[in-house]
């Protein structure tokens, strides 16, 4: 096949074209000792406690400033595993491709997947490809599943937030959602902002080295910081109090949100982590995060309290306080 070929329905038939597509574009690019066997099931050894997650990616557009659907799929799955304190080990990768999709774009996505998996230290060991009729999908969708190992003594969950804990965000919020929106036709604004999409497994490992008192880790993707904190507050039956002046937000994000009528607290992120940690360890955890390339703008943005269980509140820049509810509706379609 030439690089400018299109995906045909026959590429999903299970015949020679399907075999060539998988061998030349997936197995060769993502080669490792487990995947190269080409068995219907990947066989590997694992010991101890495991974390398992799955997700699907339908972002539009599939290429955006700072990333693409392939990098997003790897990072999203690795980060979901990291929220349990797990070290990501293996990923599965399944494609649903629309007839007529350019092979060169598929190759570009797979190259991005390979580079991101290498950065994250994870292997892609099994997968699947389906081709659907024109109109049956929008270019390309990706489904992943991930498996990770949890070290002894690590107990991280949304139910573990405790009154007195400090709330840390590992960087500026809203970058991904605004970067993706900037590429949408008809919105009429431009920005040099790039998506924050990044694998955070190494950052989490660095945090766990300095503290055994990290109670909650969560990546604030769809629904943004506000919705994710509401989920945690309800899980743990605590309240969370934020300080607006401490939340790191880029000027470009603020400006775009003002123009579009959005609240940056609800805009999606793909390379940030919420960290809820005992107050005595907050400073050293913050320093560990800030040493990581993806954590330079990390900040303590609030704390956990016992009153008003399930509620998130925000102290505004004017000194007043307001309730921050969970997102209702979907103002940012197809951002992951």
C-alpha positions as CSV (number, residue, x, y, z in Angstrom):
1,X,0.0,0.0,0.0
2,X,1.1,3.5,-0.7
3,X,1.1,6.2,2.0
4,X,-1.6,8.1,0.2
5,X,-4.0,5.1,-0.1
6,X,-7.5,5.3,1.6
7,X,-9.0,2.8,3.9
8,X,-11.3,0.4,2.1
9,X,-14.1,-1.8,3.5
10,X,-12.0,-4.7,2.4
11,X,-9.4,-3.7,5.0
12,X,-11.8,-4.9,7.6
13,X,-12.6,-8.2,5.9
14,X,-10.1,-10.3,7.7
15,X,-8.4,-11.2,4.4
16,X,-5.1,-10.1,2.8
17,X,-5.8,-6.4,2.9
18,X,-6.7,-6.6,6.6
19,X,-3.6,-8.6,7.3
20,X,-1.4,-6.2,5.5
21,X,-3.0,-3.2,7.2
22,X,-2.4,-4.6,10.6
23,X,1.1,-6.0,10.0
24,X,2.5,-2.9,8.2
25,X,0.8,-0.1,10.1
26,X,0.3,-1.5,13.7
27,X,2.5,-4.5,14.5
28,X,5.6,-3.2,12.8
29,X,5.2,0.3,14.3
30,X,4.3,-0.9,17.8
31,X,6.5,-4.0,17.9
32,X,7.2,-5.8,21.2
33,X,7.7,-9.4,22.2
34,X,4.1,-10.0,23.2
35,X,2.3,-8.1,20.3
36,X,4.6,-9.7,17.6
37,X,3.3,-13.2,18.3
38,X,0.0,-12.1,16.6
39,X,-2.1,-14.4,18.8
40,X,-5.8,-13.7,19.5
41,X,-5.0,-13.1,23.2
42,X,-1.9,-11.6,24.8
43,X,-0.2,-13.7,27.4
44,X,1.9,-12.1,30.1
45,X,2.8,-12.5,33.8
46,X,1.5,-10.3,36.6
47,X,1.8,-10.5,40.3
48,X,0.2,-8.6,43.2
49,X,-2.6,-6.0,43.0
50,X,-3.7,-4.8,39.6
51,X,-5.6,-1.8,38.3
52,X,-7.7,-2.2,35.1
53,X,-9.4,0.5,33.1
54,X,-11.0,1.1,29.7
55,X,-11.9,4.2,27.6
56,X,-12.9,5.3,24.1
57,X,-11.7,8.4,22.2
58,X,-13.8,10.2,19.6
59,X,-12.2,13.7,19.7
60,X,-13.0,16.1,16.9
61,X,-10.7,17.2,15.3
62,X,-8.4,14.2,15.5
63,X,-5.3,16.4,15.1
64,X,-5.2,19.5,17.4
65,X,-2.5,21.8,18.8
66,X,-0.2,19.8,21.1
67,X,-1.6,16.4,20.2
68,X,-3.9,14.0,18.4
69,X,-6.3,11.2,19.0
70,X,-3.5,8.7,19.3
71,X,-1.6,10.6,22.0
72,X,-4.8,11.3,23.8
73,X,-5.8,7.6,23.9
74,X,-2.5,6.5,25.4
75,X,-2.3,9.4,27.9
76,X,-5.9,9.1,29.0
77,X,-5.6,5.4,29.7
78,X,-2.2,5.7,31.5
79,X,-3.5,8.6,33.6
80,X,-6.6,6.7,34.6
81,X,-4.4,3.9,35.9
82,X,-2.2,6.4,37.6
83,X,-5.1,7.7,39.7
84,X,-5.1,4.5,41.6
85,X,-1.3,4.8,42.2
86,X,-0.7,2.0,39.6
87,X,2.3,1.8,37.3
88,X,0.9,1.3,33.8
89,X,2.2,-1.9,32.2
90,X,0.1,-2.9,29.2
91,X,-2.5,-1.4,26.9
92,X,-4.9,-2.8,24.3
93,X,-5.7,-0.7,21.3
94,X,-8.8,-1.0,19.1
95,X,-9.6,1.1,16.0
96,X,-12.9,1.8,14.3
97,X,-12.0,3.4,11.0
98,X,-14.4,5.0,8.5
99,X,-14.1,3.9,4.9
100,X,-12.0,6.4,2.9
101,X,-9.8,7.5,5.8
102,X,-6.3,8.3,4.6
103,X,-3.7,5.7,5.4
104,X,-1.0,8.5,5.9
105,X,-3.2,9.9,8.7
106,X,-3.5,6.5,10.3
107,X,0.3,6.1,10.1
108,X,0.7,9.5,11.7
109,X,-1.6,8.6,14.5
110,X,0.1,5.2,15.1
111,X,3.5,7.0,15.2
112,X,2.2,9.3,17.9
113,X,0.8,6.3,19.8
114,X,4.3,4.7,19.7
115,X,6.1,7.8,20.8
116,X,3.6,8.4,23.7
117,X,3.7,4.8,24.8
118,X,7.5,4.9,24.9
119,X,7.4,8.1,27.0
120,X,4.9,6.5,29.4
121,X,6.9,3.3,29.6
122,X,3.9,1.2,28.6
123,X,3.6,-1.6,26.0
124,X,0.7,-2.1,23.6
125,X,0.2,-5.9,23.5
126,X,-3.1,-6.5,21.7
127,X,-5.7,-4.8,19.6
128,X,-8.4,-4.9,17.0
129,X,-9.4,-3.0,13.8
130,X,-12.8,-2.6,12.3
131,X,-13.7,-0.7,9.1
132,X,-17.2,0.8,8.7
133,X,-19.1,2.3,5.8
134,X,-18.8,6.0,5.0
135,X,-20.9,7.8,7.6
136,X,-20.8,4.9,10.0
137,X,-18.1,6.7,12.0
138,X,-16.4,10.1,11.9
139,X,-13.0,9.4,10.5
140,X,-11.6,7.3,13.3
141,X,-12.5,6.2,16.9
142,X,-10.1,4.5,19.3
143,X,-10.8,2.2,22.3
144,X,-8.2,1.3,24.8
145,X,-7.9,-0.8,27.9
146,X,-5.1,-0.6,30.4
147,X,-3.5,-2.8,33.0
148,X,-1.2,-1.6,35.8
149,X,0.4,-2.8,39.0
150,X,-0.1,-1.3,42.4
151,X,2.6,-1.4,45.0
152,X,2.0,-2.7,48.5
153,X,0.8,-0.1,50.9
154,X,-0.7,2.2,48.2
155,X,-4.4,2.9,49.0
156,X,-5.7,5.7,46.8
157,X,-9.4,6.4,46.2
158,X,-11.9,9.1,46.0
159,X,-13.5,7.9,49.2
160,X,-10.2,8.6,51.1
161,X,-10.4,12.5,51.2
162,X,-10.3,13.6,54.8
163,X,-11.1,16.9,56.5
164,X,-7.9,19.0,56.8
165,X,-6.4,17.6,53.6
166,X,-4.9,20.0,51.0
167,X,-6.0,20.0,47.4
168,X,-3.3,20.4,44.7
169,X,-3.7,20.8,41.0
170,X,-0.6,19.9,39.0
171,X,-0.9,22.8,36.5
172,X,-3.0,25.3,34.6
173,X,-6.6,24.3,33.9
174,X,-8.6,24.3,30.7
175,X,-5.7,24.0,28.2
176,X,-7.0,20.9,26.4
177,X,-10.6,22.0,25.9
178,X,-9.7,25.4,24.6
179,X,-6.9,24.1,22.3
180,X,-9.4,21.6,20.7
181,X,-12.1,24.3,20.4
182,X,-9.7,26.6,18.7
183,X,-9.6,24.2,15.7
184,X,-13.4,24.0,15.3
185,X,-14.8,25.7,12.3
186,X,-17.1,28.7,12.8
187,X,-16.0,29.6,16.3
188,X,-14.0,32.6,15.1
189,X,-11.1,32.7,17.5
190,X,-7.4,31.7,17.3
191,X,-4.9,31.0,19.9
192,X,-1.3,29.6,20.1
193,X,-2.4,27.5,23.1
194,X,-1.6,23.8,23.0
195,X,-3.3,20.9,24.6
196,X,-1.8,19.7,27.9
197,X,-2.3,16.1,26.9
198,X,0.5,14.2,28.7
199,X,1.2,10.8,30.4
200,X,1.5,11.5,34.2
201,X,2.6,8.1,35.4
202,X,6.2,9.3,36.2
203,X,4.9,12.3,38.1
204,X,2.7,10.1,40.2
205,X,5.6,7.8,40.9
206,X,7.7,10.7,42.1
207,X,4.9,11.9,44.4
208,X,4.5,8.4,45.9
209,X,8.3,8.3,46.6
210,X,8.0,11.3,48.9
211,X,4.7,10.6,50.6
212,X,2.6,7.7,51.8
213,X,-0.2,10.1,52.7
214,X,-1.7,10.8,49.3
215,X,-5.4,10.0,49.7
216,X,-6.9,10.9,46.3
217,X,-5.6,11.2,42.7
218,X,-8.0,12.1,39.9
219,X,-7.6,13.5,36.4
220,X,-10.1,16.3,35.7
221,X,-11.0,15.5,32.1
222,X,-14.6,15.9,30.9
223,X,-16.4,18.3,33.2
224,X,-13.2,19.9,34.3
225,X,-11.9,20.7,37.8
226,X,-15.3,21.6,39.2
227,X,-17.1,18.4,38.2
228,X,-14.3,16.1,39.3
229,X,-14.1,17.8,42.7
230,X,-17.8,17.4,43.1
231,X,-17.5,13.7,42.4
232,X,-14.8,13.4,45.1
233,X,-16.8,15.4,47.7
234,X,-19.8,13.1,47.2
235,X,-17.7,9.9,47.3
236,X,-16.0,10.9,50.5
237,X,-18.9,12.8,52.0
238,X,-16.7,15.9,52.7
239,X,-16.8,19.5,51.5
240,X,-14.0,21.0,49.3
241,X,-13.2,24.7,49.6
242,X,-11.3,26.3,46.7
243,X,-9.5,29.7,46.5
244,X,-10.0,31.2,43.1
245,X,-6.8,33.3,43.4
246,X,-4.7,30.2,43.7
247,X,-6.0,28.3,40.7
248,X,-3.5,28.5,37.8
249,X,-5.2,29.5,34.5
250,X,-3.5,30.8,31.4
251,X,-4.6,34.2,30.1
252,X,-5.5,32.6,26.7
253,X,-7.9,30.2,28.5
254,X,-9.5,33.0,30.5
255,X,-9.9,35.1,27.4
256,X,-11.3,32.3,25.2
257,X,-13.7,31.4,28.0
258,X,-15.0,34.9,28.4
259,X,-15.6,35.2,24.6
260,X,-17.4,31.8,24.4
261,X,-19.3,32.2,27.7
262,X,-17.6,29.3,29.4
263,X,-16.4,28.8,33.0
264,X,-12.7,27.5,32.9
265,X,-13.5,25.4,36.0
266,X,-15.6,23.2,33.7
267,X,-13.2,23.0,30.7
268,X,-11.5,19.7,30.0
269,X,-7.9,18.8,30.9
270,X,-5.9,15.9,29.7
271,X,-2.5,16.4,31.4
272,X,-3.4,17.5,34.9
273,X,-4.0,15.7,38.2
274,X,-5.9,16.6,41.3
275,X,-3.9,15.5,44.4
276,X,-5.5,15.4,47.8
277,X,-2.9,14.9,50.5
278,X,-2.5,15.1,54.3
279,X,-1.5,18.7,55.2
280,X,1.8,17.7,56.8
281,X,2.9,16.2,53.4
282,X,1.4,18.9,51.1
283,X,4.6,20.9,50.7
284,X,6.9,18.0,49.8
285,X,4.4,16.6,47.4
286,X,4.0,20.0,45.7
287,X,7.8,20.3,45.4
288,X,8.0,16.8,43.8
289,X,5.3,17.7,41.3
290,X,7.0,21.0,40.4
291,X,10.2,19.2,39.6
292,X,8.4,17.2,36.9
293,X,8.3,18.7,33.4
294,X,4.5,18.5,33.4
295,X,4.1,20.0,36.9
296,X,5.9,23.3,36.9
297,X,2.7,25.3,37.5
298,X,1.4,23.1,40.3
299,X,-0.3,24.9,43.2
300,X,-2.3,24.2,46.4
301,X,-5.7,25.5,45.5
302,X,-7.9,24.6,48.5
303,X,-8.6,22.2,51.3
304,X,-11.1,19.6,52.6
305,X,-13.6,20.3,55.4
306,X,-16.2,18.3,57.2
307,X,-19.2,20.6,57.0
308,X,-21.7,20.6,54.1
309,X,-20.8,17.1,52.9
310,X,-20.8,16.7,49.1
311,X,-20.4,20.4,48.5
312,X,-17.7,22.3,46.6
313,X,-17.3,26.1,47.2
314,X,-15.1,28.8,45.8
315,X,-13.7,31.8,47.5
316,X,-13.8,34.4,44.7
317,X,-11.1,37.0,43.9
318,X,-13.6,39.6,45.4
319,X,-13.7,37.8,48.7
320,X,-17.2,36.4,48.4
321,X,-18.0,32.7,48.3
322,X,-20.1,30.7,45.8
323,X,-21.2,27.1,45.4
324,X,-19.5,25.2,42.5
325,X,-21.9,22.6,41.2
326,X,-21.3,19.7,38.9
327,X,-21.5,20.4,35.2
328,X,-25.0,20.1,33.7
329,X,-25.2,19.4,30.0
330,X,-22.3,19.2,27.5
331,X,-21.0,22.6,26.4
332,X,-17.8,21.1,24.9
333,X,-18.7,18.2,22.6
334,X,-16.1,15.7,21.4
335,X,-13.1,16.9,23.3
336,X,-11.7,13.5,24.2
